[in-house]
Amino acid sequence: MSRNLPIRQARRNEWVRLDFVSRLPIELWSQTSLSLHRLSLQPTLDSGLSYSYPVILSSAVVFLPAILYYRKTTEDQPHVVSLMKIFRTDPEETRSASAPSSQAKQYSRIKLIFSLVGTVLSFAVTLAILVSGISLRADILAHSSTDSPYIALLLFSALLGILNGIVSLPLSFYSGYVLEHRFSLSNQNFFQWLWEHLKAFLVGIPIAAPLALLFYFFLREYQSFWWLPVATAMFVVSIMLSKIAPVFIMPLFYKFTPLENDLLKERILTLCKNTRMNVTGIFTFNLSKTTKKANAGFTGIGKSKRIILGDTLMQHFSNDEIETVFAHELGHYVHGHIWKNILLGTLSIYLGLFITSKLYFVSLGWFGFSAIDQLAALPLLVLWLGVYSVVTSPLSNVLSRKYEFEADRYALEKTGNVSAFASTMRKLAEMNLADAAPHPIIEFLFYSHPSIEKRIHAAENA
Ligand SMILES: [Zn+2]
């Protein structure tokens, strides 16, 4: 999904998507609606939170409990760590004082550790909620307030969501706000940061609540076959969201403006020739309101398809470089990556929900639960979904990196400009503090984009 060239790449690389658990529904979801998650929204997802929200929320959709639960970081992924070297007071100075690559390594490492800690914490909290009886108490409380099982579900979700929010907030705030400021990557003050979160939350509720209710309806009515209608519903909703997100949801967070630079437009039009991409689908957006990082992405399907370029990119990159980025995004479109992702993601969802439903059923007794639609047992389902997500994530990263190379190749064929490609990559790495050459194992497990060094190497040796 989010494969935006270098762009996304840069950011995405380091953002390491470890915190699956927290994003478990999201992860599952994302596999279907990749379009959103990886190809489209992600770009921004990496760099900031706002964008990711629609995706996340969409995921939430089906598993409101899960989401509320693990709502934690939706935004900026990663989390905590040792701040050892970041204590200098003047961030700007800090930044220029040390070599960009070592800063990037440090930033990436911290983000990774936060992400890992966040994941472990998510599992731990879920387990604690189950074992300590909190889940059971929340169940009883919810049912004592209403006779409707559906309203009880919403109350239950809200209770655990608040609890989870309290536990995960410090991590989320540190990684998403404090760290970004320490490394001079943020353009937001505290209130802006808070407002973006609040907005995402407010936008998410009306989307997530009906979906959670639908999920619960299937669980109650179909019992052990619940996974079948739920997976089907996720597929349908992911297509719908892919269609509406670029037009209705993303504009709630950023302002999109049709591309104005005439010279650039001309070149982009040339690239679009013989593809079904139209220049009316090319937008710039005010990414700088949240971050100094540069990013771009391809988003949407059908008539809502768009290539979006961050204003930070427009300001700091030459026309040759922007053209390269654009061609990469176009490559995702021409290769049909969003659709491939949706199809593969759908298979993965069916498989994942099927396996999860079995594990869930078998393990109910471990915690003293007797019915799969018992509210108190739902965190257990979330837990299994998290496990599935963690296990399959490296696989989806392998695929994602393959798509990135394909889009890179497409960009190079179209522009024939290897040096612009290489300078684009380097600039992105520098602006976004991406680790250009992570450890191969780290890259294999966590990177949705190939490392910048590998991408440059592939381009120069093509
Ligand atoms: Zn890409």
Residues whose N, C-alpha, C, O or C-beta is under 5 A from the ligand:
A	BS01	ZN	S2 R3 N4 L5 E404 A407
